[in-house]
Amino acid sequence: MKLPNASQVTLFPAVNAAIRDTAGRVLLTRRSAIVREPGLWCLPGGHLDPGETWYEGCLREVREEVGLVVRGGALLGIYSDPITNTVPHPRAAGGWGQFVAAVFVFEKPSEEVVPNEEVSEVGWFLPHEAPEDLITSHRVRLNDLARFEGISFFN
């Protein structure tokens, strides 16, 4: 993809959660028709709200999207590579948004996943078995998760 001119790009702080179960599978959500990039799979998450820390935003997004209350966790990484994180975005002034995302790793809590209206489907996948129709930047994050040994990634 040819990157747009910097004046066309709006930066968006965002968060994602890589929630793993005891078998090493990660929770992925399929985006519903009411959100950007409908039908694609992704890690739970979204935009950081004003007044939130990265961590608080991640906890909120997980609770909102999949009904889970996660605690603890570790920072997988900060993702900002313009090649994989710049996409058409309806709320961006120039039509393009570059996501700067903090991704946290959590172990699955005991409660059941209860998706909200932004999620049409959920599934548990091993990182290397994620669906083909996964958001590109999230595939990078899953690859990093598969190698994660407690040292954060930055790109």
Secondary structure, DSSP 8 states (H G I E B T S, - for coil): -----GGGEEEEEEEEEEEE-TTS-EEEEEE-TTSSSTT-EE-SEEE--TT--HHHHHHHHHHHHH-----S-EEEEEE--HHHHEEE-TTSTTSEEEEEEEEEEEE--SS-----TTEEEEEEE-GGG--SSB-HHHHHHHHHHHH-SS--EE-
